[in-house]
């Protein structure tokens, strides 16, 4: 007979379904997605699954049904904002992320080795969302890089050229607010060939109001003000 610890280990490694406690299948993800995204541990009766780390059979946590999968996404989105909002080119993302996990471990009263959103159930994911939103509520929301003001918006058409007209869309980015947006880095990337400076590519991080000038590898602390001064056309009287 298995101990509680042994059962828990089998659950968080994807070997047993946490709902029916049945043995899981190790199958291709095409079983649940339109195309193959790698292997998964799958429980057919519970319609639950979990992905594995690429090229391995190591589960990314416990199997989740539709409700848990949604809460895992919510928890990751809320928690990741904590460390991503601090990215400024000075500290590595690994240092910032580890510090955020240490903070979360203290909030949850867990050892840091146990703090893995992939291991959590719905209630634990809800706590992650609650604590993370409380932690990040102070983050100042910066203006959009693509202002709603009609005068500025029309002027941008001649000032900025999007990546789609010059190169190819950067990997893992989405077209948002008129510019390429990287949801992982939480940054806008744009191309401004008509700027007075020789810089062509810019990365803007709204949460920290920082602008990265790629060619010079320079970070500007008041990014939005610099954009308004150097890149945006003056507003009509």
C-alpha positions in Angstrom: 0.0 0.0 0.0 1.3 3.4 -1.0 2.0 6.1 1.6 0.6 9.6 1.2 4.0 10.9 0.3 4.4 8.2 -2.4 1.0 9.0 -3.8 1.7 12.7 -3.9 5.0 12.0 -5.8 3.2 9.9 -8.4 0.6 12.7 -8.8 3.0 15.6 -9.3 5.1 13.6 -11.7 2.1 12.8 -13.9 2.1 9.1 -13.3 -1.3 9.0 -11.6 -4.4 11.1 -12.2 -5.3 13.3 -9.2 -9.0 12.9 -9.8 -9.6 9.2 -10.3 -6.2 8.0 -9.0 -5.9 5.9 -12.2 -2.7 5.3 -14.1 -2.1 7.8 -16.8 -1.1 7.3 -20.5 2.0 8.8 -22.0 0.8 9.9 -25.4 1.4 12.5 -28.1 -0.4 15.8 -27.5 -2.1 15.6 -30.8 -4.7 13.6 -28.8 -5.9 16.9 -27.3 -4.5 19.7 -29.6 -5.0 20.3 -33.3 -1.3 19.5 -33.9 1.4 17.8 -32.0 3.1 19.9 -29.3 5.1 17.1 -27.8 4.2 14.4 -25.3 1.7 14.5 -22.4 0.5 12.5 -19.5 -3.2 11.9 -20.2 -6.2 10.5 -18.3 -9.1 9.8 -20.7 -11.9 9.3 -18.2 -11.2 12.7 -16.5 -10.2 14.6 -19.7 -7.1 15.7 -17.8 -3.5 16.1 -19.0 -0.2 17.8 -18.4 2.7 18.5 -20.7 6.2 17.4 -20.2 9.6 19.2 -20.5 10.7 19.1 -24.1 12.6 15.9 -25.1 11.9 14.2 -21.7 9.2 12.3 -19.9 9.3 14.7 -16.9 5.8 16.1 -16.3 5.4 19.9 -15.7 3.3 19.1 -12.7 0.1 17.3 -11.9 -2.6 16.5 -14.5 -5.3 19.2 -14.8 -8.9 19.2 -15.9 -10.3 22.2 -17.8 -10.8 24.2 -14.6 -7.4 23.6 -13.2 -5.6 24.2 -16.5 -7.4 27.6 -16.6 -6.4 28.5 -13.0 -2.8 27.5 -13.7 -2.7 29.9 -16.6 -4.2 32.7 -14.4 -1.7 31.9 -11.6 1.3 32.1 -14.0 0.1 35.3 -15.6 -0.4 37.0 -12.2 2.9 35.7 -10.7 5.1 36.3 -13.7 4.1 40.0 -13.7 6.0 40.3 -10.4 9.4 39.5 -11.8 8.9 40.6 -15.4 7.9 44.1 -14.3 11.4 44.4 -12.8 13.3 43.5 -15.9 15.6 46.5 -16.7 18.7 45.0 -18.2 20.6 45.2 -14.9 19.6 41.9 -13.3 19.1 38.6 -15.0 15.6 37.2 -15.2 16.7 34.1 -13.3 17.7 36.2 -10.3 14.5 38.1 -10.3 12.4 35.0 -10.8 14.1 33.1 -8.0 13.5 36.1 -5.7 9.8 36.1 -6.6 9.6 32.4 -5.9 11.2 32.9 -2.5 8.6 35.6 -1.7 5.8 33.3 -2.9 7.1 30.4 -0.7 7.0 32.6 2.3 3.4 33.8 1.5 2.2 30.3 1.1 4.1 28.9 4.1 5.9 26.4 1.9 9.5 25.4 1.4 10.7 26.9 -1.9 11.3 23.4 -3.4 7.5 22.9 -3.1 6.6 26.1 -4.9 5.8 25.1 -8.4 2.5 26.3 -10.0 2.4 23.0 -12.0 2.0 21.1 -8.7 -0.8 23.3 -7.3 -4.5 22.6 -7.2 -7.2 25.1 -7.9 -7.3 26.6 -4.4 -3.6 27.0 -4.3 -3.6 28.7 -7.7 -6.3 31.1 -6.5 -4.0 32.1 -3.6 -1.1 32.7 -6.1 -3.4 35.0 -8.1 -4.6 36.8 -4.9 -1.1 37.4 -3.5 0.4 38.3 -6.8 -2.3 40.9 -7.7 -1.8 42.4 -4.3 1.9 42.6 -4.8 1.7 44.2 -8.3 -1.2 46.6 -7.8 1.2 49.5 -7.3 2.7 49.0 -10.8 2.0 52.2 -12.7 0.2 51.7 -16.0 2.0 53.6 -18.7 0.3 55.1 -21.7 0.1 52.9 -24.8 2.9 53.1 -27.3 0.2 53.7 -29.9 -1.8 56.6 -28.5 -5.5 56.9 -29.1 -5.2 60.6 -29.9 -6.1 61.0 -33.5 -3.4 63.5 -34.3 -0.6 61.4 -32.8 -2.1 58.3 -34.3 -2.1 59.7 -37.8 1.4 61.1 -37.4 2.7 57.7 -36.4 1.9 56.2 -39.8 4.7 58.1 -41.4 7.1 58.0 -38.4 7.1 54.3 -37.6 7.3 51.3 -39.9 6.3 48.0 -38.4 8.5 44.9 -38.5 6.1 43.3 -41.0 7.1 45.8 -43.6 10.8 45.5 -43.0 11.8 42.0 -41.8 9.7 39.2 -40.5 7.7 39.0 -37.3 10.0 38.3 -34.3 9.5 34.9 -32.8 7.0 34.5 -30.0 5.5 38.0 -30.5 2.0 39.2 -31.1 0.8 42.2 -33.0 -0.6 44.6 -30.4 -1.5 48.3 -30.4 0.2 48.6 -33.8 3.5 47.2 -32.8 5.1 43.8 -32.1 4.5 42.8 -28.5 6.4 40.1 -26.6 4.0 38.8 -23.9 6.8 37.0 -22.1 9.1 40.1 -21.8 6.1 42.4 -21.6 7.7 44.7 -24.1 6.8 46.5 -27.3 9.3 46.4 -30.2 9.2 48.9 -33.0 11.2 50.3 -35.9 11.6 54.0 -36.4 13.9 54.6 -39.5 13.1 58.3 -39.6 14.2 59.1 -36.0 16.8 61.8 -35.7 19.2 59.4 -34.0 20.7 56.5 -35.9 18.9 54.0 -33.7 16.4 51.9 -35.6 15.1 49.3 -33.2 13.5 50.1 -29.8 12.2 47.9 -27.0 9.8 49.6 -24.6 8.8 48.1 -21.2 5.7 50.0 -20.1 5.5 48.4 -16.6 9.0 49.9 -15.7 8.8 52.8 -18.2 12.2 51.8 -19.6 13.4 52.0 -23.2 16.1 49.9 -24.7 18.1 51.4 -27.6 19.4 48.2 -29.3 22.2 49.5 -31.4 23.7 51.4 -28.5 22.7 48.8 -26.0 21.6 51.6 -23.8 18.7 51.7 -21.3 16.8 54.9 -20.7 15.0 55.3 -17.3 12.2 57.5 -18.5 11.3 55.7 -21.7 7.9 57.2 -22.5 9.2 60.8 -22.1 12.0 60.0 -24.6 9.6 58.5 -27.0 7.3 61.6 -26.9 10.3 63.9 -27.3 12.2 62.1 -30.1 9.8 59.9 -31.9 6.3 61.2 -31.8 5.2 64.0 -34.0 4.0 67.1 -32.2 0.3 67.3 -31.5 -1.7 69.7 -33.6 -2.7 72.9 -31.7 
